[in-house]
Amino acid sequence: MPVDPGKHTLRASAEVPLEVMRLCVCALQHAEIVAGRSRRSTSPDVVLAVALFEAAFSATRASLEAKLPILMDAAHAASLAEQAARLSRDAAAAADAARSFVTVPPT
């Protein structure tokens, strides 16, 4: 049976955002380490970095969620959705942990 290149392309296009989400989670976990070792004067920089990684994560998750309904393999789509949910929990926990180390002075 010949492989449908369109089906393969759709599947691969859904894997890319998932990998970017993994990388964002990794960056947020590293932000926690950096925040724990940073001086108080760098707190705004840490907060900015965390916010940027969260924004990248959210945008990438939205991209993935837009692709899920068009995937032909329902089991694969469900697996991707489950992985995205787990990564969302991990991202939120890492961002919260990083922010717990920093204090941003009032403006």
C-alpha distances in whole Angstrom, upper triangle without the diagonal:
4,7,9,12,15,14,14,17,19,18,20,22,23,24,26,29,29,29,32,34,34,36,38,39,39,42,43,44,46,48,49,50,52,53,55,56,57,61,62,62,59,58,57,54,53,52,51,48,47,47,45,42,42,42,39,38,38,37,34,33,34,31,28,30,29,25,25,25,22,19,17,17,20,20,20,22,25,25,25,28,30,30,31,34,35,35,37,40,40,41,43,45,45,46,49,50,50,52,55,56,57,60,60,64,64,65
4,6,9,12,11,12,14,16,16,18,20,21,22,24,27,27,28,30,32,32,34,36,37,38,40,42,43,44,46,48,49,50,52,54,55,56,59,60,60,56,56,55,52,51,50,49,46,45,45,43,40,41,40,37,36,36,35,31,31,32,29,27,28,27,23,23,24,21,18,16,16,20,21,20,22,25,25,25,28,29,29,30,33,34,34,36,39,39,39,42,44,44,45,48,49,49,51,53,55,55,58,58,62,62,62
4,6,9,8,8,11,13,12,14,16,18,18,20,23,23,24,27,28,28,30,32,33,34,36,38,39,40,42,44,45,46,48,50,51,52,55,56,56,53,52,51,48,47,47,45,42,42,41,39,37,37,36,33,32,33,31,28,28,28,25,23,25,24,20,20,21,18,15,13,14,18,18,17,19,22,21,21,24,26,26,27,30,31,31,33,35,35,36,38,40,40,41,44,45,45,47,50,51,52,54,54,58,59,59
4,5,5,7,9,10,11,13,14,16,17,19,22,22,23,25,27,28,29,31,33,34,36,37,38,40,41,43,45,46,47,49,51,51,54,55,55,52,51,49,47,46,45,43,41,40,40,37,35,35,34,31,30,31,29,26,26,26,23,21,22,21,17,18,18,15,13,11,13,16,18,16,17,21,21,20,23,25,25,26,29,30,30,31,34,34,35,37,39,39,40,43,44,44,46,49,50,51,53,53,56,57,57
4,5,5,6,9,10,10,12,14,15,17,19,20,21,23,25,26,27,29,31,32,33,35,36,38,39,41,43,43,45,47,48,49,52,53,53,49,48,47,44,43,43,41,38,38,37,35,33,33,32,29,28,29,27,24,24,24,21,19,21,20,16,17,18,15,13,13,14,18,19,17,18,21,21,20,23,25,24,25,28,29,28,30,33,33,33,36,38,37,38,41,42,42,44,47,48,48,51,51,54,55,54
4,5,5,6,9,10,10,13,14,16,18,19,20,22,24,25,26,28,30,31,32,34,36,37,38,40,42,42,44,46,48,48,51,51,51,48,47,45,43,42,41,39,37,36,36,33,31,31,30,27,26,26,24,21,22,21,18,17,19,17,13,15,15,11,10,10,13,16,18,15,16,19,20,18,21,23,23,23,26,28,27,28,32,32,31,34,36,36,37,40,41,41,42,45,47,47,49,49,52,52,52
4,5,5,6,9,10,11,13,15,17,17,19,21,22,23,25,27,28,29,31,33,34,36,37,39,40,41,43,45,46,47,50,50,51,47,46,45,42,41,40,39,36,35,35,33,30,30,29,26,25,25,24,21,21,20,18,16,17,16,12,13,13,10,8,7,9,12,14,12,12,16,16,15,18,20,20,21,24,25,25,26,29,30,30,32,34,34,35,38,39,39,41,44,45,46,48,48,51,52,52
4,5,5,6,9,10,11,13,15,16,17,19,21,21,23,25,26,27,29,31,32,33,35,37,38,39,41,43,44,45,48,49,49,45,44,43,41,39,39,37,35,34,34,31,29,29,28,25,24,25,23,20,20,21,18,16,18,17,13,14,15,12,10,10,11,14,15,12,13,17,16,15,18,20,19,20,23,24,24,26,28,28,28,31,33,33,34,37,38,38,40,42,44,44,47,47,50,51,51
4,5,5,6,9,10,11,13,15,16,17,19,20,22,23,25,26,27,29,31,32,33,36,37,38,39,41,43,43,46,47,47,43,42,41,38,37,37,35,32,32,31,29,27,27,26,23,22,23,21,18,18,19,15,14,16,15,11,13,15,12,10,11,13,16,17,14,14,18,17,15,18,21,20,19,23,24,23,25,28,28,27,30,32,32,32,35,37,36,38,41,42,42,45,44,48,49,48
4,5,5,6,9,10,12,13,15,16,18,19,21,22,24,25,27,28,30,31,32,34,36,37,38,40,42,42,45,46,46,42,41,40,37,36,35,34,31,30,30,28,25,25,24,21,20,20,19,16,16,16,13,11,13,12,8,9,11,8,7,9,10,13,14,11,11,15,15,13,15,18,17,17,20,22,21,22,25,26,25,28,30,30,31,33,35,35,36,39,41,41,43,43,46,47,47
4,5,5,7,9,11,11,13,15,16,17,19,21,22,23,25,26,28,29,31,33,34,35,37,39,40,41,44,45,45,41,40,39,37,35,35,33,31,30,29,27,25,25,24,21,20,20,19,16,15,16,13,11,13,13,9,9,12,10,7,9,9,11,12,8,9,12,12,10,13,15,15,15,18,19,19,21,23,24,24,26,28,28,29,32,33,33,35,38,39,40,42,42,46,46,47
4,5,5,7,9,10,11,13,15,15,17,19,20,21,23,25,26,27,29,31,32,33,35,37,38,39,42,43,43,39,38,37,35,33,33,31,29,28,28,25,23,23,23,20,18,20,18,14,15,16,13,11,14,14,11,12,14,13,10,12,12,15,15,11,12,15,14,12,15,17,15,15,19,20,18,20,24,23,23,26,28,27,28,31,32,32,34,36,38,38,41,41,44,45,45
4,6,6,7,9,11,12,13,15,16,18,19,21,22,24,25,27,28,30,32,32,34,36,37,37,40,41,41,37,36,35,33,31,31,29,27,26,25,23,21,21,20,17,16,17,15,12,13,13,10,8,12,11,8,10,13,11,10,13,13,15,16,13,12,15,15,12,14,17,15,14,18,20,18,19,23,22,22,24,27,26,27,30,31,31,32,35,36,37,39,39,42,43,42
4,6,6,7,9,11,11,13,15,16,17,19,21,22,23,25,26,28,30,31,32,34,36,36,39,40,40,36,35,34,32,30,29,28,26,24,24,22,20,19,19,16,14,15,14,10,10,11,8,6,9,9,6,7,11,10,9,12,12,13,13,10,9,12,11,8,10,13,12,11,14,16,15,16,19,19,19,22,24,24,24,27,29,29,30,33,34,35,37,37,40,41,41
4,6,5,6,9,10,11,13,14,15,17,19,20,21,23,24,26,28,29,30,32,34,34,37,38,39,35,34,33,31,29,29,27,25,23,24,22,19,19,19,16,14,16,15,11,11,13,11,8,11,13,10,11,14,14,11,14,13,15,14,10,10,13,11,8,11,13,11,11,14,15,13,16,19,18,18,21,23,22,23,26,27,27,29,32,33,34,36,36,40,41,41
4,5,5,6,9,10,11,13,14,15,17,19,20,21,23,25,26,27,28,31,32,32,35,36,36,32,32,31,28,27,26,25,22,21,21,19,16,17,17,13,12,14,13,9,11,13,10,8,12,13,11,13,16,15,14,17,17,18,18,14,14,16,14,11,14,16,13,12,16,16,14,16,19,18,17,20,23,21,22,25,26,26,28,30,31,32,35,34,38,39,39
4,5,5,6,9,10,10,12,14,15,16,18,20,21,23,25,25,26,29,30,30,33,34,34,30,29,28,26,24,24,22,20,19,18,16,14,14,13,10,9,10,9,5,7,9,7,6,9,11,10,11,15,15,14,18,17,18,18,14,13,15,14,10,12,14,11,10,13,14,12,13,16,16,14,17,20,19,19,22,24,23,25,28,29,29,32,31,35,36,36
4,5,5,6,9,10,11,13,14,15,17,19,20,21,23,24,25,28,29,30,33,33,34,30,29,28,26,24,24,23,20,19,19,17,14,14,15,12,9,11,11,8,8,11,9,7,10,12,11,11,15,16,14,17,16,17,16,13,12,13,11,8,10,11,8,7,11,11,9,11,14,13,13,16,18,17,18,21,22,22,24,27,28,29,31,31,35,36,37
4,5,5,6,9,10,11,12,14,15,17,18,20,22,22,24,26,27,28,31,32,33,29,28,28,25,23,23,22,19,18,19,17,14,15,15,12,10,13,13,9,10,14,12,10,14,16,14,15,19,19,17,20,19,20,19,15,15,16,14,11,13,14,10,10,14,13,10,13,15,14,13,17,18,17,18,21,22,21,24,26,27,28,31,31,35,36,37
4,5,5,6,9,10,10,12,14,15,16,19,20,21,22,24,26,26,29,30,30,26,25,24,22,20,20,19,16,15,16,13,10,12,12,8,7,11,10,7,9,12,11,10,13,15,15,16,20,20,19,22,21,22,21,18,17,18,16,13,14,16,12,11,14,14,11,12,15,14,12,15,17,16,16,20,20,20,22,24,25,26,28,28,32,33,33
4,5,5,6,9,10,11,12,14,15,17,19,20,21,23,25,25,28,28,29,26,24,23,21,19,19,18,15,14,14,13,9,10,11,8,5,8,9,6,7,11,11,9,12,15,15,15,19,20,19,22,21,21,20,17,16,17,15,11,12,13,10,8,11,11,7,8,11,10,9,12,14,13,13,17,18,17,19,22,23,24,26,26,30,31,32
4,5,5,6,9,10,11,12,14,16,17,18,20,22,23,24,27,28,29,26,24,24,22,20,20,19,16,15,16,15,11,12,14,11,9,12,13,10,11,14,14,12,15,18,17,17,21,22,20,23,22,22,20,17,17,17,15,12,13,13,10,9,12,10,7,10,12,9,9,13,14,12,14,17,17,17,19,22,23,24,27,27,31,33,33
4,5,5,6,9,10,11,12,14,16,16,18,20,21,22,25,26,27,23,22,22,20,17,18,17,14,13,15,13,9,11,13,10,9,13,13,11,12,16,15,14,17,20,19,20,24,24,23,26,25,25,24,21,20,21,18,16,17,17,13,12,15,14,10,12,14,12,10,14,15,12,13,17,17,16,19,21,21,22,25,26,29,31,32
4,5,5,6,9,10,10,13,14,15,16,18,20,20,23,24,24,21,20,19,17,15,15,14,11,10,11,10,6,7,9,7,6,10,11,9,11,14,14,14,16,19,19,20,23,25,24,27,26,26,25,22,21,21,19,16,17,17,14,12,14,13,9,10,12,10,7,11,12,10,10,14,15,13,16,18,19,19,22,22,26,28,28
4,5,5,6,9,10,11,13,14,15,17,19,20,23,23,25,21,20,20,18,15,15,15,12,10,12,12,8,9,12,10,8,11,13,12,12,15,16,15,17,20,21,21,24,26,24,28,26,26,24,22,21,20,18,16,16,15,12,11,12,10,7,8,10,7,5,9,9,7,9,12,12,12,14,17,17,19,22,22,26,28,29
4,5,5,6,9,10,11,12,14,16,17,18,22,23,24,21,20,20,18,15,16,16,13,11,14,13,10,11,14,12,11,14,16,14,15,19,19,18,20,23,23,23,27,28,27,30,28,28,26,23,23,23,20,18,19,18,15,14,15,13,10,12,13,9,8,12,12,9,11,14,13,12,15,17,17,19,22,23,27,29,30
4,5,5,6,9,10,10,12,14,15,16,19,20,21,17,16,17,14,12,13,13,9,9,11,10,7,10,12,11,10,14,15,14,16,19,19,19,21,24,24,25,28,29,28,32,31,30,29,26,25,25,23,21,21,21,17,16,17,16,12,13,14,11,9,12,12,9,10,13,13,11,13,16,16,17,20,20,24,26,27
4,5,5,6,9,10,10,12,14,15,18,18,20,16,15,15,13,10,11,12,9,6,10,10,7,8,11,11,10,13,15,15,15,18,20,19,21,24,25,25,28,30,29,32,31,30,29,27,25,25,23,21,20,20,17,15,16,14,11,11,12,9,7,9,9,6,6,9,9,7,10,13,13,14,17,18,22,24,25
4,5,5,7,9,10,11,13,14,18,19,21,17,16,17,16,12,13,15,12,10,13,14,10,12,15,14,13,16,18,18,18,21,22,22,23,26,27,27,30,32,31,34,32,31,29,27,26,26,23,21,21,20,17,17,17,14,12,13,12,9,8,10,9,5,7,10,8,8,11,13,13,14,18,19,23,26,27
4,5,5,6,8,10,11,12,16,17,19,15,15,16,14,11,13,14,11,10,14,14,11,13,16,15,15,18,20,19,20,23,24,24,26,28,29,29,33,34,33,36,34,34,32,30,29,29,26,24,24,23,20,20,20,18,15,16,16,12,11,13,12,9,10,12,10,9,12,14,13,14,18,19,23,25,27
4,5,5,6,8,10,10,13,14,16,12,11,13,11,7,9,11,8,7,11,11,9,11,14,14,14,17,19,19,20,23,24,24,26,28,29,30,33,35,34,37,36,35,34,31,30,30,28,25,25,25,22,20,21,19,16,16,16,13,11,12,12,8,8,10,9,6,9,11,10,11,14,15,19,22,23
4,5,5,6,9,10,13,14,16,13,12,14,13,9,10,13,11,9,13,14,12,13,17,17,16,19,21,21,21,24,26,26,27,30,31,31,34,36,35,38,37,36,34,32,31,30,28,26,26,25,22,21,21,18,16,16,15,12,11,12,10,7,7,9,6,4,8,9,8,10,13,15,19,22,24
4,5,5,6,9,12,14,16,13,13,15,14,11,13,15,13,12,16,17,15,16,20,19,19,22,24,24,24,27,28,28,30,33,33,33,37,38,37,40,39,38,36,34,33,33,30,28,28,27,24,23,23,21,19,19,18,15,14,15,13,10,11,12,9,7,11,11,9,11,15,17,21,24,26
4,5,5,6,10,12,13,10,10,13,11,8,11,13,11,11,14,15,14,16,19,19,19,22,24,24,25,28,29,29,31,33,34,34,38,39,38,42,40,40,38,36,35,34,32,30,30,29,26,25,25,23,20,21,20,17,16,17,15,12,12,13,11,8,11,12,9,10,14,15,18,22,23
4,5,5,8,9,11,9,7,10,9,6,9,11,10,10,13,15,14,15,18,19,19,21,24,24,25,27,29,29,31,33,34,35,38,40,39,42,41,40,39,37,35,35,33,31,30,29,27,25,25,23,21,20,20,17,15,15,14,11,10,11,9,6,8,8,6,6,10,12,15,18,20
4,6,9,10,13,11,10,14,13,10,12,15,14,13,17,18,17,18,22,22,22,24,27,27,27,30,32,32,33,36,37,37,40,42,41,44,43,42,40,38,37,36,34,32,32,30,28,27,26,24,22,22,21,18,17,17,15,12,12,12,9,7,9,9,6,8,11,14,17,20,23
4,7,9,12,10,11,14,13,11,14,16,15,15,18,20,19,21,23,24,24,26,29,29,30,32,34,34,35,38,39,39,43,44,43,47,45,44,43,40,39,39,36,34,34,33,30,29,29,27,25,25,24,21,20,20,18,15,15,16,13,11,12,12,9,10,13,15,18,21,24
4,6,8,6,7,11,10,8,12,14,13,14,17,18,18,20,22,23,23,26,28,28,29,32,33,34,35,38,39,39,43,44,44,47,46,45,44,41,40,40,38,35,35,34,31,30,30,28,26,25,25,22,20,21,19,16,15,16,14,11,12,12,9,8,11,13,15,19,20
4,5,6,7,10,11,10,13,15,15,16,19,20,20,22,24,25,26,28,30,31,32,34,36,36,38,40,42,42,46,47,47,50,49,48,47,44,43,43,41,39,38,37,35,33,33,31,29,28,28,25,23,23,22,19,18,18,16,13,13,14,10,9,10,12,13,17,19
4,5,5,9,10,10,11,14,15,15,18,19,20,21,24,25,26,27,30,31,32,34,35,36,38,40,41,42,45,47,47,50,49,48,47,45,43,43,41,39,38,37,35,33,33,31,29,28,27,25,23,22,21,19,17,17,16,13,12,12,9,7,7,8,9,13,15
4,6,7,9,10,11,13,14,16,17,19,20,22,23,25,26,28,29,31,32,34,35,37,38,40,42,43,46,47,47,51,50,49,48,46,44,44,42,40,39,39,36,34,34,33,30,29,29,27,25,24,24,21,19,19,18,15,14,15,12,9,9,9,9,13,14
4,6,5,6,9,10,11,13,14,16,17,19,20,21,23,25,26,27,29,31,32,33,35,37,38,39,42,44,44,47,47,46,45,42,41,41,39,36,36,36,33,31,31,30,27,26,26,24,22,21,21,18,16,17,16,13,12,14,11,8,9,9,11,14,15
4,5,5,6,9,10,11,12,14,15,16,18,20,21,22,24,26,27,29,30,31,33,35,36,37,40,42,42,46,45,44,43,41,39,39,37,35,34,33,31,29,29,28,25,24,23,22,19,18,18,16,13,14,13,10,9,11,8,5,6,6,8,12,13
4,5,5,6,9,10,10,12,14,15,16,18,20,21,22,24,25,27,29,30,31,33,35,36,39,41,41,44,44,43,43,40,38,38,37,34,33,33,31,28,28,28,25,23,24,22,19,19,19,17,14,15,15,12,10,13,11,8,8,6,8,10,11
4,5,5,6,9,10,11,12,14,15,17,18,20,21,23,24,26,27,29,30,32,33,35,38,39,39,43,42,42,41,38,37,37,35,32,32,32,30,27,28,27,24,23,23,21,18,18,19,16,14,15,15,12,11,14,12,10,11,9,12,14,15
4,5,5,6,9,10,11,12,14,15,16,18,20,21,22,24,26,27,28,30,32,33,36,37,37,41,40,39,39,36,34,34,33,30,29,29,27,25,25,24,21,20,20,18,15,15,16,13,10,12,12,8,8,11,9,7,10,9,13,15,16
4,6,5,6,9,10,11,12,14,15,16,18,20,21,22,24,26,27,29,31,31,34,36,36,40,39,38,38,35,33,33,32,29,28,28,26,23,23,23,20,18,19,17,14,14,14,12,9,10,11,8,7,10,10,7,9,8,11,13,14
4,5,5,6,9,10,10,12,14,15,16,18,20,21,23,24,26,27,29,30,33,35,35,39,38,38,37,35,33,33,32,29,28,28,26,23,24,24,21,19,20,19,15,15,17,14,11,13,14,11,10,14,14,11,12,10,13,15,15
4,5,5,6,9,10,11,12,14,15,17,18,20,21,23,24,26,27,29,32,33,33,37,36,36,35,32,31,31,29,26,26,26,24,21,22,22,18,17,18,17,13,14,15,12,10,13,13,10,10,14,13,12,14,13,16,18,18
4,5,5,6,9,10,10,12,14,15,16,18,20,21,22,24,26,27,30,31,31,35,34,33,33,30,28,28,27,24,23,24,21,19,19,18,15,14,15,13,10,10,12,9,6,9,10,8,8,11,12,11,13,13,16,18,19
4,6,5,6,9,10,10,12,14,15,16,18,20,21,23,25,26,28,30,31,34,34,33,33,30,28,28,27,24,23,24,22,19,19,19,16,14,16,15,11,11,13,12,8,11,13,11,10,14,14,13,14,13,16,17,18
4,5,5,6,9,10,11,12,14,15,17,18,20,21,23,25,27,29,29,33,33,32,32,29,27,28,27,23,23,24,21,18,19,20,16,15,17,16,12,13,15,13,11,14,15,13,13,17,17,16,17,16,19,20,20
4,5,5,6,9,10,10,12,14,15,16,18,20,21,22,26,27,27,30,30,29,29,26,24,25,24,20,20,21,18,15,17,16,13,12,14,13,9,11,13,11,9,12,14,12,13,16,17,16,18,18,21,23,23
4,5,5,6,9,10,10,12,14,15,16,18,20,21,24,26,26,29,29,28,28,25,23,23,22,19,18,19,17,14,14,15,12,10,12,11,7,8,11,10,8,11,13,12,12,15,17,16,18,18,21,22,22
4,5,5,6,8,10,11,12,14,15,17,19,20,23,24,25,29,29,28,28,26,23,24,23,20,19,20,18,15,16,17,14,12,15,15,11,11,15,14,11,14,17,15,15,19,20,19,20,19,22,23,23
4,6,5,6,8,10,11,12,14,15,17,19,22,23,23,27,27,26,26,23,21,22,21,18,18,19,17,14,16,16,13,12,15,14,11,13,16,14,13,16,18,16,17,20,21,21,23,22,25,26,26
4,6,5,6,9,10,10,12,14,16,17,20,21,21,25,24,24,23,21,19,19,18,15,14,15,13,10,12,13,9,8,11,11,8,10,13,12,11,14,16,15,16,20,21,21,23,23,26,27,27
4,5,5,6,9,10,10,12,14,15,18,20,20,24,24,23,23,21,18,19,19,15,14,16,14,10,12,13,11,9,12,13,10,11,14,14,13,15,18,17,17,21,22,22,24,23,26,27,27
4,5,5,6,9,10,11,13,15,17,18,19,23,23,23,24,21,18,20,19,16,15,17,16,12,14,16,13,12,15,16,13,14,18,17,16,19,21,20,20,24,25,25,26,25,28,28,28
4,5,5,6,9,10,11,13,16,17,17,21,21,20,21,18,16,17,17,13,13,15,13,10,13,14,12,11,15,15,12,15,18,17,16,19,21,21,22,25,26,26,28,27,31,31,31
4,5,5,6,9,10,11,14,15,15,19,19,18,18,16,13,14,14,11,10,12,11,7,9,12,9,8,12,13,11,13,16,16,16,18,21,21,21,24,26,26,28,28,31,32,32
4,5,5,6,9,10,12,14,15,19,19,18,19,17,14,15,16,13,11,14,14,10,12,15,13,11,15,17,14,16,19,19,18,21,23,23,24,26,29,28,30,29,32,32,32
4,6,5,7,9,11,12,13,17,18,18,19,16,13,15,16,12,12,15,14,11,14,16,14,14,18,18,16,18,21,21,21,23,26,25,26,29,31,30,32,31,35,35,34
4,5,5,6,10,11,11,14,15,14,15,13,10,12,12,8,9,12,11,8,11,14,12,12,16,17,16,18,21,21,21,23,25,25,26,29,31,31,33,33,36,36,37
4,5,5,8,10,11,14,15,13,15,13,9,11,12,9,8,11,12,9,11,14,13,12,16,17,16,18,21,22,21,23,26,26,27,29,32,32,34,33,37,37,37
4,6,7,8,10,14,15,14,16,15,11,13,15,12,11,15,15,12,14,18,17,16,19,21,20,21,24,25,24,26,29,29,30,32,34,34,36,35,38,38,38
4,6,6,7,10,12,12,14,12,9,12,13,10,10,14,14,12,15,18,17,17,20,22,21,22,25,26,26,28,30,30,31,34,36,36,38,38,41,41,41
4,6,5,9,9,9,11,9,6,8,10,8,8,11,12,11,13,16,16,16,19,21,20,22,25,25,26,28,30,31,32,34,36,37,39,38,42,42,42
4,6,8,10,9,12,11,8,10,13,11,10,14,15,14,16,19,19,19,22,24,23,25,28,29,29,31,33,34,34,37,39,39,41,41,44,44,44
4,6,9,9,13,11,9,12,14,13,13,16,17,16,19,21,21,21,25,26,26,27,30,31,31,33,35,36,37,39,41,42,44,43,46,46,46
4,6,7,9,8,6,10,12,10,12,15,15,15,18,20,20,21,24,25,25,27,29,30,30,33,35,35,36,39,41,41,44,43,47,47,47
4,6,9,8,8,11,13,13,14,17,18,18,20,22,23,24,26,28,28,30,32,33,34,36,38,38,40,42,44,45,47,47,50,51,51
4,6,5,6,9,10,11,12,14,15,17,19,20,21,22,25,26,27,29,31,31,33,35,36,37,39,41,43,44,46,46,50,50,51
4,5,5,6,9,10,10,12,14,15,16,18,20,21,23,24,25,27,29,30,31,33,35,36,37,39,41,42,45,45,48,49,49
4,5,5,6,9,10,11,12,14,15,17,18,20,21,23,24,26,27,29,30,32,33,35,36,38,40,41,44,44,48,49,49
4,5,5,6,9,10,10,12,14,15,16,18,20,21,22,24,26,27,28,30,31,32,34,36,38,39,42,42,46,47,47
4,5,5,6,9,10,10,12,14,15,16,19,20,21,22,24,25,26,28,30,31,33,34,37,38,40,40,44,44,45
4,5,5,6,9,10,11,12,14,15,17,18,20,21,23,24,26,27,29,30,32,33,36,37,39,40,43,44,45
4,5,5,6,9,10,11,12,14,16,17,18,20,21,22,24,26,27,28,30,32,34,35,38,39,42,43,44
4,5,5,6,9,10,10,12,14,15,16,18,20,21,22,24,25,26,28,30,32,33,36,36,40,41,41
4,5,5,6,9,10,10,13,14,15,16,18,20,21,22,24,26,27,29,31,32,34,35,38,39,40
4,5,5,6,9,10,11,12,14,16,17,18,20,21,23,24,26,27,30,31,34,34,38,39,40
4,5,5,6,8,10,10,12,14,15,16,18,20,21,22,24,26,28,29,32,33,36,37,39
4,5,5,6,9,10,10,12,14,15,16,18,20,21,22,24,26,27,30,30,34,35,36
4,5,5,6,9,10,11,12,14,15,17,18,20,21,23,25,27,29,30,33,34,35
4,5,5,6,9,10,11,12,14,16,17,18,20,21,24,25,28,29,33,34,35
4,5,5,6,8,10,10,12,14,15,16,18,20,22,23,26,27,30,32,33
4,5,5,6,9,10,11,12,14,15,16,18,21,22,24,25,28,29,30
4,5,5,6,9,10,11,12,14,15,16,19,21,23,24,28,29,30
4,6,5,6,9,10,10,12,14,15,17,19,22,23,27,29,30
4,5,5,6,8,10,11,12,14,16,17,20,21,24,26,27
4,6,5,6,8,10,11,12,15,16,18,19,23,24,25
4,6,5,6,9,10,11,13,15,18,19,23,24,26
4,5,5,6,9,10,11,13,16,18,22,23,25
4,5,5,6,9,10,11,14,15,19,20,22
4,5,5,6,9,10,13,14,18,19,21
4,5,5,7,10,13,15,18,20,23
4,5,6,7,11,12,16,19,21
4,5,5,8,10,13,15,17
4,6,8,11,14,16,19
4,7,10,13,16,19
4,6,10,13,15
4,6,9,12
4,6,9
4,6
4
